Amino acid sequence: MVWPFSKKKSSGLPQEFPFKSGEAFHKYQCKFGQAIYLCGALLLPVLATAQTASERAAEVSGEDFVRAFLGNCAQNAGNFNIVISAAEAFGFADLPDEMKPLLAPQDPHAEFVGYYAQSGDGAPYFLGVAKGDLDGRSFTNCSIANPYIETAQVVSALQDLADTGAPDHDETAMGQRYRVWFVNEWSQDAFISLTDAEPMGYGGATLTMSAPSIN
């Protein structure tokens, strides 16, 4: 079953990558977005069970990870408050205080709330939502991250479930790969980004939905 979003192949609207380079995009993500495991150290908390959170995270499929992204972020594009309300309704744990300096945006003016999802589709994963300024406009970024997932699986699942097609922008810079899909048909001026560190030999991925803030 395909997720009920569809990317039109030709919208007639200009769609340009809003950053001059992958390096510029990385700086934006670290300042305001949530390139969670790439901008700071990411250590999944160890659960007091026979199986650690890291082992569970390594077993998450790309399809479940993308479903978690679509449910948490794509459905609520630009809606900072709804993402937070949904996370709290699902009982997601708050990020430990000692991890917030590592995961929160570097921009002190950006609003940020982070969670650790331990159950449900795609769990365990980190969820972060931030609201800040981009070229004079308020944008909301909603991201989920798993430091062990296979990126190829994530790309395949995103294309299958959300009909995104090939990336509109694909660049490698500073040891990281940045892929962007414009989804103007979902939400005006919105885009999905996938950031990974496969060029440096690391696993894991961060999926982000960026859209103009609606609250």
C-alpha positions as CSV (number, residue, x, y, z in Angstrom):
1,M,0.0,0.0,0.0
2,V,1.4,3.4,-1.0
3,W,1.3,6.2,1.6
4,P,-1.5,8.6,0.6
5,F,0.9,11.3,-0.6
6,S,1.8,11.6,-4.2
7,K,4.6,13.6,-5.8
8,K,3.6,15.2,-9.1
9,K,6.2,14.8,-11.7
10,S,5.9,18.3,-13.0
11,S,4.3,21.0,-10.9
12,G,5.2,24.0,-13.1
13,L,6.6,25.7,-10.0
14,P,10.3,26.6,-9.7
15,Q,11.9,24.3,-7.2
16,E,15.5,25.2,-6.4
17,F,17.7,23.8,-3.7
18,P,17.7,26.6,-1.1
19,F,21.4,26.1,-0.2
20,K,24.4,26.8,-2.3
21,S,26.1,23.6,-1.3
22,G,25.9,20.4,0.7
23,E,28.3,22.1,3.2
24,A,25.8,25.0,3.6
25,F,23.0,22.6,4.1
26,H,25.0,20.7,6.8
27,K,25.6,24.0,8.6
28,Y,21.9,24.8,8.4
29,Q,21.0,21.4,9.8
30,C,23.4,21.6,12.7
31,K,22.4,25.2,13.5
32,F,18.6,24.8,13.3
33,G,17.7,21.3,12.1
34,Q,18.3,17.9,13.6
35,A,21.1,16.1,11.8
36,I,21.0,14.3,15.1
37,Y,23.7,11.7,15.0
38,L,25.9,13.7,12.7
39,C,26.2,17.0,14.6
40,G,26.8,15.5,18.0
41,A,27.5,12.2,19.6
42,L,24.6,9.8,19.6
43,L,24.4,7.1,22.2
44,L,21.1,5.1,22.4
45,P,20.3,4.5,26.1
46,V,20.9,0.9,27.1
47,L,17.7,-0.7,28.2
48,A,17.6,-3.0,31.3
49,T,16.5,-5.9,29.2
50,A,18.2,-8.9,27.5
51,Q,18.4,-6.9,24.3
52,T,19.9,-3.4,24.2
53,A,18.4,-0.5,22.4
54,S,21.3,-0.4,20.0
55,E,20.6,-4.1,19.0
56,R,16.9,-3.3,18.5
57,A,17.8,-0.2,16.4
58,A,20.0,-2.3,14.2
59,E,17.0,-4.6,13.5
60,V,14.6,-1.9,12.4
61,S,13.6,-2.1,8.7
62,G,13.8,0.8,6.3
63,E,10.0,0.4,5.8
64,D,9.2,0.7,9.5
65,F,11.6,3.7,9.9
66,V,10.0,5.5,7.0
67,R,6.5,4.8,8.3
68,A,7.6,6.4,11.6
69,F,8.8,9.4,9.7
70,L,5.6,9.8,7.7
71,G,3.4,9.4,10.7
72,N,5.4,11.7,13.0
73,C,6.7,14.3,10.5
74,A,5.2,14.2,7.0
75,Q,1.6,14.2,8.2
76,N,2.3,17.2,10.4
77,A,4.5,19.3,8.1
78,G,5.2,22.7,9.6
79,N,3.0,22.0,12.6
80,F,5.4,22.3,15.6
81,N,2.6,22.0,18.2
82,I,0.9,18.9,16.7
83,V,4.2,17.0,16.5
84,I,4.8,17.6,20.2
85,S,1.2,16.8,21.2
86,A,1.3,13.5,19.3
87,A,4.7,12.5,20.8
88,E,3.4,13.1,24.3
89,A,0.1,11.2,23.5
90,F,2.2,8.3,22.4
91,G,4.1,8.4,25.6
92,F,7.5,9.1,24.0
93,A,10.2,9.7,26.6
94,D,11.9,13.1,26.9
95,L,15.5,13.3,25.9
96,P,17.7,13.0,28.9
97,D,19.0,16.4,30.0
98,E,22.6,15.4,29.5
99,M,21.9,14.6,25.8
100,K,20.0,17.8,24.9
101,P,23.2,19.9,24.3
102,L,24.3,17.3,21.8
103,L,20.9,17.0,19.9
104,A,19.4,20.5,20.1
105,P,20.0,23.0,17.3
106,Q,23.0,25.3,17.8
107,D,20.9,28.4,17.2
108,P,19.9,29.6,20.7
109,H,16.8,31.3,19.3
110,A,15.4,28.1,17.7
111,E,12.7,26.3,19.7
112,F,13.5,22.6,20.1
113,V,11.8,19.6,21.7
114,G,13.3,16.1,21.6
115,Y,12.0,12.7,22.4
116,Y,13.2,9.1,22.5
117,A,10.6,6.6,21.1
118,Q,11.0,3.2,22.5
119,S,7.9,1.5,21.0
120,G,5.8,1.6,17.9
121,D,6.7,1.4,14.2
122,G,10.4,2.0,13.6
123,A,11.3,2.2,17.3
124,P,13.7,2.8,18.9
125,Y,14.5,6.1,17.3
126,F,15.1,9.8,18.2
127,L,12.5,12.4,17.3
128,G,13.3,16.0,17.2
129,V,11.2,19.0,16.2
130,A,12.6,22.6,15.9
131,K,11.3,25.9,14.8
132,G,13.5,28.7,13.6
133,D,14.2,31.3,11.0
134,L,15.3,30.6,7.4
135,D,15.8,33.6,5.2
136,G,13.3,35.6,7.2
137,R,10.6,32.9,7.3
138,S,9.7,30.6,10.1
139,F,10.4,27.0,9.2
140,T,9.7,23.9,11.3
141,N,11.9,20.8,11.0
142,C,10.8,17.4,12.2
143,S,13.3,14.7,12.1
144,I,13.8,11.1,13.2
145,A,17.2,9.4,13.4
146,N,18.5,5.8,13.8
147,P,22.3,5.5,13.9
148,Y,22.3,1.8,12.8
149,I,19.7,1.6,10.0
150,E,20.8,0.9,6.4
151,T,20.4,4.0,4.3
152,A,19.6,2.0,1.1
153,Q,16.6,0.5,2.8
154,V,15.4,3.9,3.8
155,V,15.7,5.4,0.3
156,S,13.9,2.4,-1.2
157,A,11.1,2.5,1.4
158,L,10.7,6.3,1.0
159,Q,10.3,5.9,-2.8
160,D,7.8,3.0,-2.4
161,L,5.6,4.4,0.4
162,A,5.7,8.1,-0.5
163,D,6.2,8.0,-4.3
164,T,9.1,10.5,-4.0
165,G,11.0,9.3,-7.1
166,A,14.7,10.1,-7.5
167,P,16.1,12.9,-5.3
168,D,15.9,16.4,-6.7
169,H,19.3,17.2,-5.1
170,D,22.1,14.7,-4.2
171,E,25.4,15.9,-3.0
172,T,28.3,14.6,-0.9
173,A,30.3,17.1,1.2
174,M,32.4,16.9,4.3
175,G,32.1,13.1,4.4
176,Q,28.3,13.2,4.4
177,R,25.7,12.7,1.8
178,Y,22.7,15.0,1.5
179,R,19.6,14.0,-0.6
180,V,16.6,16.3,-1.0
181,W,13.1,15.7,-2.4
182,F,10.9,18.7,-3.0
183,V,7.3,17.9,-1.9
184,N,5.6,21.1,-2.7
185,E,2.4,19.1,-3.5
186,W,2.3,18.0,0.2
187,S,2.9,21.4,1.7
188,Q,3.9,24.6,0.0
189,D,7.7,25.1,-0.1
190,A,8.3,21.9,1.9
191,F,11.1,19.4,1.3
192,I,12.4,16.1,2.7
193,S,16.1,15.6,3.4
194,L,18.0,12.5,4.1
195,T,21.5,12.8,5.7
196,D,23.9,10.0,6.2
197,A,27.6,9.4,6.7
198,E,28.1,6.4,4.4
199,P,31.0,8.2,2.6
200,M,32.9,7.9,5.9
201,G,31.9,4.3,6.4
202,Y,29.2,4.9,9.1
203,G,25.7,3.5,9.1
204,G,22.6,5.3,10.2
205,A,20.3,8.0,8.7
206,T,18.4,11.1,9.6
207,L,15.2,11.9,7.8
208,T,13.8,15.5,8.0
209,M,10.6,17.2,6.9
210,S,11.2,20.9,6.5
211,A,8.2,23.2,5.9
212,P,7.0,26.7,6.6
213,S,5.6,26.9,10.2
214,I,1.9,27.0,10.5
215,N,1.9,27.7,14.3
